Amino acid sequence: MAVFLLVALSIYGLVNFYIARRGWQALASCPAGRGALLAVFILLALAYPLGRIVLARGGAGLAGPFIKIGSLHMALMLYLFMGIALVDLARLADAFLGFLPASLRDRPGRTGLVLFIVVFGAAALTIVGGALNAARPKITDLELRIEKGAGDLDRLTVVMASDLHLGTIVGPGRLEKIVARINALRPDVVLFPGDIVDESVTDEQEARMSSVMRGLRAPLGVFAVPGNHEFYSGLERNLACLRACGIRVLEDEAVEVAGAFVLIGRRDPSALERGEARVPIREIIRRHQVNENLPLILLDHQPLRLDEAQEAGVDLQLSGHTHAGQLFPLNLINKRVWELNRGYLRKGGTQYYVTSGVGTWGPPVRTGSRPEIVRVALAFGTDK
């Protein structure tokens, strides 16, 4: 962890230095602007680290504004870095090819000021648009069929919301809106495939959010599996909080729900001890002696090794974790990392859906994906 923090802080510092230096150079014709830029940029760059230090020392109320401002700065930093790097690449190419107009070279002061306004303005507009996008989750409707009998049920409305990341940035006000939208979908069962809380959540915030979560209405229950962020912020404490909200937490467990379907929940790999292997899906099913003739629905936070669900005879796997990239261009990288980054897939008799999630991690900004709440109209039996 110490090595990771050292590398991360070094990269963070170098990127901020590069942006500040190029901004300083671009404002050569505006000395007053240079001082203001440097002061503001230093404050922005220090906001997040200072906020986390204050939070770790118990100052949650004071830390909140610093963490929120610092998180937005991280997104701004990404797009400023990209914009400035493009300008520098164009300047480098022009040094060899000489394709830029002579007027840009002859008046460097004016050119620098214009580029400063364009790059900073474009980055700021991108962040504003991404913040508005992140605050407005869409409803994704799916119609799926599992060709098994489900007791007395012909159809089931499943509502899934993953990766809420409740904490300092995504607070009770946002949670109230999410709960209201879930209830408006009239779910039979509500499923949370992990990362309900963030590592920055405090005991006071958990208590406030618990009262909101108790407002969920689903006649067949509310179920969850822990994700990696539940582990980072204290697994047992977070699981106790979720259970106090009336949420059934499944850790390598399989339960029969209403005599209609079997819900299987897996522990996240982040919670495993060093050298410990995950319990295979087949072993979870065997241990709990559930009726395998019923539909088998799996909650697994990270969409790893999708073939395992197929081999275990799972009918439907629901996952999150990826955020579908969240920030451009990370969404393009995500598509190459995960077999299923977001959306629907069928492999043999197993169907999969990976959601982009309803919250955000880090910056409360989405420029590479839309947040979503997923409503699955699930039919059972053969389609006659």
C-alpha positions as CSV (number, residue, x, y, z in Angstrom):
1,M,0.0,0.0,0.0
2,A,2.9,2.4,0.8
3,V,4.4,1.7,-2.6
4,F,1.1,2.2,-4.3
5,L,0.5,5.6,-2.5
6,L,4.0,6.8,-3.3
7,V,3.5,6.0,-7.0
8,A,0.0,7.4,-7.1
9,L,1.0,10.7,-5.4
10,S,4.1,11.0,-7.6
11,I,2.0,10.7,-10.8
12,Y,-0.6,13.1,-9.3
13,G,2.1,15.7,-8.5
14,L,3.8,15.4,-11.8
15,V,0.6,15.8,-13.9
16,N,-0.4,18.8,-11.8
17,F,3.0,20.3,-12.2
18,Y,2.9,19.8,-16.0
19,I,-0.5,21.5,-16.2
20,A,0.4,24.4,-14.0
21,R,3.7,25.0,-15.8
22,R,2.0,25.0,-19.2
23,G,-0.7,27.3,-17.9
24,W,1.9,29.7,-16.5
25,Q,3.7,29.7,-19.9
26,A,0.5,30.3,-21.8
27,L,-0.3,33.4,-19.7
28,A,3.0,35.1,-20.4
29,S,1.2,38.1,-21.8
30,C,-1.0,38.3,-18.7
31,P,1.2,38.6,-15.5
32,A,-1.7,39.2,-13.2
33,G,-3.4,36.0,-14.4
34,R,-0.3,34.0,-13.7
35,G,-0.4,34.6,-10.0
36,A,-4.2,33.9,-9.7
37,L,-3.8,30.7,-11.8
38,L,-1.0,29.4,-9.6
39,A,-2.8,30.1,-6.3
40,V,-6.0,28.5,-7.4
41,F,-4.4,25.5,-9.0
42,I,-2.3,24.8,-5.9
43,L,-5.4,24.9,-3.7
44,L,-7.3,22.6,-6.1
45,A,-4.4,20.1,-6.3
46,L,-4.1,20.0,-2.5
47,A,-7.8,19.8,-1.8
48,Y,-8.3,16.0,-2.1
49,P,-5.2,14.9,-0.2
50,L,-6.0,17.4,2.6
51,G,-9.6,16.2,2.7
52,R,-8.6,12.6,3.1
53,I,-6.1,13.4,5.9
54,V,-8.8,15.4,7.8
55,L,-11.3,12.6,7.3
56,A,-8.9,10.1,8.6
57,R,-8.5,12.2,11.7
58,G,-12.2,12.3,12.4
59,G,-13.1,15.7,10.9
60,A,-15.8,14.4,8.5
61,G,-17.7,17.7,8.5
62,L,-14.6,19.8,7.5
63,A,-13.3,17.1,5.1
64,G,-16.4,16.9,3.0
65,P,-16.0,20.2,1.0
66,F,-12.3,19.5,0.4
67,I,-13.0,15.9,-0.9
68,K,-15.8,17.1,-3.2
69,I,-13.7,20.0,-4.7
70,G,-10.7,17.7,-4.9
71,S,-12.6,15.0,-6.7
72,L,-13.9,17.4,-9.3
73,H,-10.3,18.6,-9.7
74,M,-9.2,15.1,-10.6
75,A,-11.6,15.0,-13.5
76,L,-10.6,18.5,-14.5
77,M,-7.0,17.4,-14.3
78,L,-7.6,14.5,-16.7
79,Y,-9.1,16.7,-19.4
80,L,-6.6,19.6,-18.9
81,F,-3.8,17.1,-19.3
82,M,-5.4,15.7,-22.5
83,G,-6.0,19.1,-23.9
84,I,-2.5,20.4,-23.2
85,A,-0.9,17.2,-24.4
86,L,-2.7,17.6,-27.7
87,V,-1.5,21.2,-28.0
88,D,2.1,20.1,-27.3
89,L,1.9,17.3,-29.9
90,A,0.6,19.8,-32.5
91,R,3.5,22.2,-31.6
92,L,6.0,19.3,-31.9
93,A,4.6,18.2,-35.3
94,D,4.7,21.8,-36.5
95,A,8.4,22.0,-35.6
96,F,9.0,19.4,-38.3
97,L,6.2,20.0,-40.8
98,G,5.5,23.7,-40.4
99,F,1.8,23.4,-41.1
100,L,0.5,26.0,-38.6
101,P,-0.2,29.6,-39.8
102,A,2.7,32.0,-39.4
103,S,0.3,34.4,-37.4
104,L,0.2,31.9,-34.5
105,R,4.0,31.8,-34.3
106,D,4.5,35.6,-34.7
107,R,2.2,36.5,-31.8
108,P,3.0,33.8,-29.1
109,G,1.6,35.9,-26.2
110,R,-1.8,36.2,-27.9
111,T,-1.7,32.6,-29.1
112,G,-0.9,31.3,-25.6
113,L,-3.8,33.3,-24.1
114,V,-6.3,32.0,-26.7
115,L,-5.1,28.4,-26.2
116,F,-5.4,28.8,-22.4
117,I,-9.0,30.0,-22.7
118,V,-9.9,27.2,-25.2
119,V,-8.3,24.4,-23.3
120,F,-9.5,25.4,-19.8
121,G,-13.0,26.3,-21.2
122,A,-13.4,23.0,-23.0
123,A,-12.3,21.0,-19.9
124,A,-14.6,23.0,-17.6
125,L,-17.6,22.5,-19.9
126,T,-16.8,18.7,-20.1
127,I,-16.8,18.5,-16.3
128,V,-20.1,20.4,-16.0
129,G,-21.7,18.2,-18.6
130,G,-20.4,15.0,-17.0
131,A,-21.6,16.1,-13.6
132,L,-25.1,16.7,-14.9
133,N,-25.0,13.3,-16.6
134,A,-23.9,11.6,-13.4
135,A,-26.8,13.1,-11.4
136,R,-29.5,11.9,-13.8
137,P,-29.5,8.0,-14.0
138,K,-31.6,6.5,-16.7
139,I,-33.9,3.5,-16.4
140,T,-32.8,0.6,-18.4
141,D,-35.6,-1.9,-19.2
142,L,-34.8,-5.5,-20.0
143,E,-37.2,-8.3,-21.0
144,L,-35.6,-11.7,-20.3
145,R,-36.9,-15.2,-20.0
146,I,-35.6,-18.2,-18.0
147,E,-37.0,-21.4,-19.4
148,K,-37.7,-23.0,-16.0
149,G,-40.7,-23.1,-13.8
150,A,-40.7,-20.7,-10.9
151,G,-43.4,-22.1,-8.6
152,D,-46.5,-20.0,-8.8
153,L,-44.8,-17.1,-10.5
154,D,-45.0,-16.5,-14.3
155,R,-43.3,-13.1,-14.2
156,L,-41.0,-11.2,-11.8
157,T,-40.0,-7.5,-11.7
158,V,-36.3,-7.3,-10.6
159,V,-34.8,-3.9,-10.0
160,M,-31.0,-3.7,-9.8
161,A,-28.9,-0.8,-8.7
162,S,-25.1,-1.3,-8.4
163,D,-22.2,0.9,-7.3
164,L,-24.0,3.6,-5.4
165,H,-20.7,4.5,-3.6
166,L,-22.5,6.2,-0.8
167,G,-20.3,8.4,1.3
168,T,-18.9,11.9,1.3
169,I,-19.7,12.7,-2.3
170,V,-22.9,10.6,-2.9
171,G,-24.9,11.5,0.2
172,P,-28.4,11.0,1.7
173,G,-30.0,13.5,-0.6
174,R,-28.9,11.6,-3.7
175,L,-29.8,8.3,-2.1
176,E,-33.4,9.6,-1.4
177,K,-33.8,10.2,-5.1
178,I,-32.5,6.8,-6.0
179,V,-34.8,5.0,-3.5
180,A,-37.8,7.0,-4.8
181,R,-37.0,6.0,-8.4
182,I,-36.6,2.3,-7.4
183,N,-39.9,2.3,-5.5
184,A,-41.6,4.0,-8.5
185,L,-40.7,1.0,-10.6
186,R,-42.8,-1.3,-8.3
187,P,-40.2,-4.0,-7.9
188,D,-40.9,-7.5,-6.6
189,V,-37.3,-7.8,-5.5
190,V,-34.4,-5.3,-5.3
191,L,-30.8,-6.4,-5.9
192,F,-27.6,-4.5,-5.0
193,P,-24.6,-6.2,-6.7
194,G,-22.0,-4.5,-4.5
195,D,-20.2,-1.2,-3.7
196,I,-23.2,0.2,-1.9
197,V,-20.9,2.3,0.3
198,D,-17.6,4.1,-0.4
199,E,-14.5,3.9,1.7
200,S,-15.0,7.5,2.8
201,V,-18.3,6.8,4.5
202,T,-18.5,7.8,8.2
203,D,-20.6,6.3,11.0
204,E,-22.8,9.4,11.0
205,Q,-23.4,9.2,7.3
206,E,-24.1,5.5,7.5
207,A,-26.8,6.1,10.1
208,R,-28.5,8.8,8.0
209,M,-28.4,6.6,4.9
210,S,-29.7,3.6,6.7
211,S,-32.9,5.4,7.5
212,V,-33.3,6.2,3.8
213,M,-32.6,2.7,2.7
214,R,-35.4,1.4,5.0
215,G,-37.8,3.1,2.7
216,L,-37.3,0.5,-0.1
217,R,-40.4,-1.4,-0.9
218,A,-40.1,-4.9,-2.4
219,P,-42.5,-7.7,-1.3
220,L,-39.9,-10.5,-2.0
221,G,-37.1,-8.6,-0.2
222,V,-34.0,-6.6,-0.8
223,F,-30.7,-8.5,-1.3
224,A,-27.1,-7.4,-1.7
225,V,-23.6,-8.8,-2.1
226,P,-20.5,-6.9,-0.9
227,G,-18.2,-5.3,-3.4
228,N,-14.6,-4.3,-3.1
229,H,-15.4,-0.9,-1.5
230,E,-17.3,-2.5,1.3
231,F,-14.1,-4.3,2.1
232,Y,-11.9,-1.2,1.8
233,S,-14.0,0.8,4.3
234,G,-14.5,-1.9,6.9
235,L,-16.4,-5.0,5.7
236,E,-18.0,-6.1,9.0
237,R,-19.1,-2.6,9.9
238,N,-20.7,-2.0,6.5
239,L,-22.4,-5.4,6.4
240,A,-23.9,-4.7,9.9
241,C,-25.2,-1.4,8.6
242,L,-26.8,-3.0,5.5
243,R,-28.4,-5.7,7.6
244,A,-29.8,-3.1,10.0
245,C,-31.5,-1.6,6.9
246,G,-33.4,-4.8,6.3
247,I,-31.1,-5.8,3.4
248,R,-30.3,-9.5,3.2
249,V,-26.5,-9.8,2.5
250,L,-25.3,-12.9,0.8
251,E,-21.7,-14.0,1.2
252,D,-21.1,-17.2,-0.6
253,E,-24.7,-18.1,0.1
254,A,-27.7,-19.5,-1.9
255,V,-31.3,-18.9,-0.7
256,E,-34.6,-19.9,-2.1
257,V,-36.9,-16.9,-2.5
258,A,-40.7,-17.4,-2.2
259,G,-40.4,-21.0,-3.6
260,A,-39.9,-19.4,-7.0
261,F,-36.2,-18.9,-7.6
262,V,-32.8,-19.3,-6.1
263,L,-30.6,-16.3,-5.4
264,I,-26.8,-16.9,-5.1
265,G,-24.4,-14.3,-3.8
266,R,-20.6,-14.4,-3.9
267,R,-17.9,-12.8,-1.8
268,D,-15.9,-10.3,-3.7
269,P,-12.2,-11.4,-4.4
270,S,-11.0,-8.3,-2.5
271,A,-12.3,-9.8,0.8
272,L,-10.2,-13.0,0.4
273,E,-7.2,-13.6,2.7
274,R,-3.8,-14.0,1.1
275,G,-3.7,-17.4,-0.6
276,E,-7.4,-18.0,-0.2
277,A,-9.4,-19.2,-3.2
278,R,-12.9,-18.2,-4.1
279,V,-15.6,-20.7,-3.2
280,P,-16.8,-22.2,-6.6
281,I,-20.4,-21.4,-7.5
282,R,-21.2,-25.1,-7.7
283,E,-19.9,-25.6,-4.1
284,I,-22.1,-22.7,-2.9
285,I,-25.2,-24.4,-4.5
286,R,-24.2,-27.8,-3.1
287,R,-23.6,-26.5,0.5
288,H,-27.0,-24.9,0.7
289,Q,-29.0,-27.7,-0.9
290,V,-31.3,-25.5,-2.9
291,N,-33.7,-26.7,-5.5
292,E,-31.7,-26.5,-8.8
293,N,-34.8,-27.1,-10.8
294,L,-35.8,-23.5,-10.0
295,P,-34.2,-20.5,-11.8
296,L,-30.7,-19.8,-10.5
297,I,-29.8,-16.0,-10.3
298,L,-26.3,-15.1,-9.4
299,L,-25.1,-11.8,-7.8
300,D,-21.4,-11.4,-8.4
301,H,-20.0,-7.8,-8.0
302,Q,-17.1,-8.2,-10.5
303,P,-17.8,-9.8,-13.9
304,L,-14.8,-12.1,-13.7
305,R,-14.6,-15.5,-15.4
306,L,-18.1,-15.5,-16.9
307,D,-17.7,-19.1,-18.0
308,E,-17.8,-20.3,-14.4
309,A,-21.5,-19.3,-14.1
310,Q,-22.3,-21.1,-17.3
311,E,-20.5,-24.3,-16.1
312,A,-22.4,-24.1,-12.8
313,G,-25.8,-24.0,-14.5
314,V,-26.6,-20.4,-13.5
315,D,-29.5,-19.0,-15.5
316,L,-28.8,-15.3,-15.0
317,Q,-25.8,-13.4,-13.6
318,L,-26.0,-9.8,-12.5
319,S,-22.9,-7.8,-11.9
320,G,-21.5,-4.2,-11.7
321,H,-18.1,-2.8,-10.7
322,T,-17.0,-1.6,-14.2
323,H,-18.9,1.7,-14.2
324,A,-18.6,1.1,-18.0
325,G,-15.5,3.3,-17.8
326,Q,-17.2,6.3,-16.2
327,L,-14.7,8.8,-17.7
328,F,-13.7,9.1,-21.3
329,P,-11.3,7.7,-22.5
330,L,-11.2,5.1,-19.7
331,N,-14.4,3.6,-21.1
332,L,-12.5,2.6,-24.3
333,I,-9.8,0.9,-22.1
334,N,-12.5,-0.9,-20.0
335,K,-14.0,-2.5,-23.1
336,R,-10.6,-4.2,-23.7
337,V,-10.2,-5.3,-20.0
338,W,-13.6,-6.9,-19.4
339,E,-15.2,-9.6,-21.5
340,L,-18.5,-7.8,-20.8
341,N,-17.9,-4.2,-19.8
342,R,-21.6,-3.3,-19.8
343,G,-24.8,-4.7,-21.2
344,Y,-26.3,-8.0,-22.1
345,L,-24.6,-11.3,-23.1
346,R,-25.8,-14.8,-23.5
347,K,-23.5,-17.8,-23.4
348,G,-25.2,-21.2,-23.8
349,G,-28.0,-21.3,-21.3
350,T,-26.6,-18.5,-19.1
351,Q,-27.6,-14.9,-19.5
352,Y,-25.5,-12.0,-18.2
353,Y,-26.1,-8.3,-17.5
354,V,-23.3,-6.0,-16.3
355,T,-24.7,-2.6,-15.2
356,S,-22.8,0.7,-15.5
357,G,-24.0,1.5,-11.9
358,V,-26.0,4.3,-10.5
359,G,-23.3,6.2,-8.6
360,T,-19.8,7.4,-9.2
361,W,-16.4,6.7,-7.7
362,G,-14.0,9.6,-7.3
363,P,-15.2,12.5,-9.3
364,P,-19.0,12.8,-9.3
365,V,-18.7,13.0,-13.1
366,R,-19.6,10.6,-16.0
367,T,-18.3,11.4,-19.4
368,G,-17.8,7.9,-20.7
369,S,-21.1,6.2,-19.6
370,R,-24.6,6.8,-18.4
371,P,-25.6,5.9,-14.8
372,E,-28.5,3.5,-14.7
373,I,-31.1,1.7,-12.6
374,V,-32.0,-1.6,-14.3
375,R,-35.5,-3.0,-14.4
376,V,-35.7,-6.6,-15.5
377,A,-39.1,-8.0,-16.6
378,L,-38.2,-11.6,-16.0
379,A,-40.5,-14.3,-17.5
380,F,-40.4,-18.0,-16.6
381,G,-41.2,-21.2,-18.4
382,T,-41.2,-21.8,-22.2
383,D,-42.5,-19.1,-24.4
384,K,-45.6,-20.6,-25.9
